Amino acid sequence: MKKDFAVHILNKVRDDYNYIAPDFSNTRINIWPEIAVLFDYIKKSDKVLDLGCGNGRFVDIIKEKGGEYFGTDVSENLINIAKENYPHESFQTTESLKLPFSDNCFDIIYSIAVLHHIPSKDFRLEFLQEAKRVLKLGGLFVLTVWKPKDKQERFLKAKFLLKKVFGLAGGLDFRDVIEKWFGNNKGERYFHCFSEMELTKLVRKAGFEIEKSGIIKNEKGNRENLYIIAKKT
């Protein structure tokens, strides 16, 4: 993906999430049970960054574990909702690739369902390296990305290839998707469909040591996410 188009998509992601913020927040009231286990890595008094915090739904579980909470997101409207929900916590609207924190600041960083919204290989690597910069030596970076069901992923790949053949893919890369937001809201969302290998290679390239990785599913098996627990060494 060319840089100027990647910048366009990065701005579009921000604008789209600002547009769908109320609807999106209403679908993210509770923590998905399969995600909750990832917060067992928090130790008492850890300084925790919720990178891409949305409406702040992870505040309670981070505080329950004894962590000191900080939340950032590119969407000003989602940050405003987070501030309304948790007026005593620290939230900031930030750029995706530039964080307003000093080096070696946090004990642990969570980035739940965020990386797949970052366009282009270069920007995704930059996103991870910026997270690494503000993470303390030996600190953990916990991230998840969406994993479409196999049938859905095959459909999305075929759809992209058809668009590419007919010159309708624009500047998107292979495995990139722009889809309509569900419901009455007419917003869109860009995301990249990661493979497990692609994700692990990217995290290692950013300089992290991978402690654990895999797929987490809900009980019904109709929702899957790739996850990685990585360490700054």
Helices and strands as residue ranges (DSSP letters): H 3-26, H 33-36, G 37-41, E 47-51, H 59-64, E 68-73, H 76-85, E 90-93, E 106-112, G 115-117, H 121-134, E 135-146, H 150-165, E 176-180, E 188-192, H 196-205, E 208-217, E 224-232
